[in-house]
C-alpha cells in the first residue's frame, strides 16, 4: 500500500517539478534532453522576466488578483448573509429558495454562457473586470450558501437567543456572535473559491477574450495565449515560467491554509 501511495505521489509531483526546473532551461537544452536537470552554469532565470514583461504577465497578474480578491470577498459576504437567513428564519418559500440556490450546483454553469454573453453586452460589461467579477460571484454563491447554511444550522439557537437578550439587534447578533463562530466555514469557502476563480478559464475566454488591450485579461488567458505562441516559435522556457507563475499562488494559499481546510470540513462545514 505504501508503495502504491508513493508511486501515486511521484506521478503527481514529478510533472510539477519538471515544469519548475524546465523553466530555468534554454529551449535548446529542453529539446536536447527534456528530462535532464539544468546545468548549474546554464540557468536562465530571464525566462521569468520575459514572461512577466514581454508576455504581459504583470498586467494579467494584477487583473487576476483584483478579480479573484473581489469575487471571493463578495461570495463570502453575500453567501454568509444568505445562508444565515435561510438557516435561522422560517418562511414558507425558504426551502424552495434554498433548493433554487442548490440548482446552481446541479446545473452546469456553461449552459448559461450564451445568455450571460448577451446580458453583459447589453449592460456594457463585456470585456471588463466588473463583468467577470459579477459572473464569478453568481457562480460561487450556490456553493457558499450550501456550505455556510449547514454551518449556521449546527450552531445552537441558544447563542442567538442570548445575544438578543443582551440587547443585540438582528444584524448585531449575526455580525458579533454567530459569524465569528462560523469562521472555519468562511475560511473553507474562501479557499475553495480562491482556487476556483484563480484558475478559471472558460468564462474568462468567453467573456473577456475580446479585450485586445489586455485590461481585463486574467492569467489563464495569458497562459493560453503564451501556449499558442510557443507552438509557432521556440519559446518553451518562457511558457514553463508562465505556468510556474500561475501555479505558485495556489500552492502558497493551500500550504498556508491547509489546516483551516481540514478544520472547516471536520467541524461540519460540509454538512447539509
N, C-alpha and C positions, 0 to 999 in steps of 0.2 A: 504493500500500500504506500509506503514511504517513497519507494522508487517511482511509482506512478505519479504521486504528487510532485516529486522533484522533476520528473520529466515534463509534466504539465507546466510547472513554474518556468523551466528553461524555455519551453515552447513559447510562453507568453513574454518573458523578459528579454530573450535574445533579440527579437526584431527591434525593440526599443533601443537596446544597446548598440545594435548595428547601425541604426539611423543616427544615433548620437555621435559615434566615432566616425562615421562616414561623412558627417557634416564638416569635419576638420580635414578632409582629404581633397586633393585636386581631382578633376574629372578623369585625367589620365590614370591616376592611381586607382580610382574606382573601377574603371574599365579593365585595368591590368589585373587586379586581384580584388574582387569586390568584397570579400570577407576578411581580408587581411587588416590588421590594426595599422593606423597611420604611423609612419616613422617619426621619431622624436624631432628630427631636424626638418621635417617636411609637413608641418602643421599649417593649416590655412584658416585661422580664425576670421580672416577677412570675408569669408563666406557669410558670416552673420552680419557684418557691416553692410555688405552689398544687399543682402535680403532686407535689412532694415531700411536702407535708403533707396536703392535702385528699384526694388520691388515694392516700395512704399509700405512696408510692414509697420513702420512707425505710425502712419496715419490709420492703418487698419487696426492696429493695436489700441489706439485711443478710441476709435469707434466701438470696438468690441467691449472695452472696459466701460464706456459710458452706457451702451445699450444693455449690457449684462447687469451692471450695478443698479440701474434704474428699474429694469424689468423685475429683478429679484426683490428689490425693496417694495415695489408695488404689489407683487404677488404675495409676499409675506404679510404686508399691512392689510390689503383688501381681503386676502384669504382668511386671516385671523379674525377679522370683524365678522365676515360672513359665516365662518364656521362657529363662532361663539353664538351668533343669533340663532342659527339652525339647531345648535346643541342645547341651548338654555331656554328657549322660548317655544311655547306651543302655539301652532297656528294650523288651521285645517289644511292649508296648502303647503305647510312646511316640508312634509315628507316628499311631496311631488317636486318641490324646488330642489331638495337635496338630490333626488334621483335625476333631475334635469342637469344638475352640475356633473353628476357621475356619468351621464351620457357623453360628456366631453372626453372621458377616458375610454369609453367603449367604441366611439365612432372615430375613425382615422381623421386627423386634422387635415390631411392632404385633400380630402374631398371638398373642403371649403375654400381651396386656394383660388378658384376662379371667381366666386362672388367677392372674396376678400380683395382680389386684384382690382375689380371694378369699383368696389366701395372705397378703397383707399385712393383710387384715381379721382373719383368724384369729390372726395374731401381734400384733394390736393396734398395727400400724404404719401403718395407713391414715390419711391426712390428717396426716402427720408428716414432719418433715425427715429423720429417720432412715430411714424407709421409702423416701423419694425418693433418698437417698444410696445405699442398697443397690441400688436398681434401676439407677441411673446407673453405679455401679461394675461391676455384672454386665454391663451393656450395652456398656461401654467396654473390658472386658478382652480380647475377641477381637481388636480392632484393635491394642491394645498388645502382645499376645503375638505377633501376626503380624509387627509391625514389629521388635520387640526380638529375637525369635528369629533373624531374618535378620541382625541386627547382631551378636549373640553368635557366630553361626556364622562371620562374616567375621573375627573376631579369631583370631590364631594360637594354636594349642593350646600352643605353647612358653611363652607367657606364664603360663598356668595351671600348667604343669609347673615353671617356675622359681619361682613363688610357693610351691608345695608343697615344693620342695627347700629353700627359705629358711625353712621352718618354719610356713608359713601353713596353717591348717585349711581345710576346705571353705568355710565361711562367710567367713572372713577373706580367702581368695583372691578370692571373689566381691565382697566389700564394698570391699576395699582396692585391688585390681588391675583386675579386669575391669569392674566397674560404672563407675568413673571414665572408662574408655576408651569406654564406651557413652553418654557424656553427650550427644552430638548426637542420638542416637536418643531418649533420655529427654526432651530438650527438645522434639523434634518431636512425640512422643506427647502431652506435657503441653499444648502449644499447640493441637493439633487437638482434644483432649478438652475443654480450657477453652472453646473456641469452641462446640463441640457442646453441652456441658452448659449454658452460659450462656444460649443462645438456645432451648433445648429447650422445647417447648410441649405435645406430645401426652401424654407420661407425666404431666407436671405437671397437666394438665387432668383426666386420668382418675383420678389417684390422690390429688390434693390439693384439687380444686375444692370438696369438701365441707367444707373448713376455713373456716367462715363468719367466724371471728375474725381470719383472716389471719396466724396464727402460723407457717404453713408455706408460704404462697403465695410464688411467685417472681416476678421482674419480667415475664416473658412473660405470666403470668396477669393481673398487674396492668394491663399494657398492653392486653390483650384486653378486660378489664372497662372500662377507660377508653374504648376504641374503641366498645364497645357503648353506653356512656353518651353519647358525643358524637353518636351518631345520633339521640338523642331530645332533646338540648338543645344549643344553640350554644356549644361549648367546644373548638373545634379547635385553638386556640392551646395549651391545656394538653395536648391529645393529641399534638401535634407535639413539645412539650417532653418528654413522656414517651418518645417514640421516640428523641430525641436522648440522653436519659439511659441508655436501654438500649444504644444503639449505641456510645457513647464508649468504654467499657471494652474492647470487642472491637477497635476501631480502635487504641487505645493499645497493647494487647498485640501486635497484628500489626506495628505500626510499630516498636516497640522490639525485637521478636524476629524480624523477617523474615529477618535474616542467618542466625540459627540454624536456621530452617526450611529455607532453601536448602542450608546446610551439611549438615544431617541427611539430606536427600534425596540430595545429591551424593555423600556418603560411603557410601551403601549402606543407609540406614535402611529403604528400601522394597524391598530385595531379598529374595526368598523363600528 
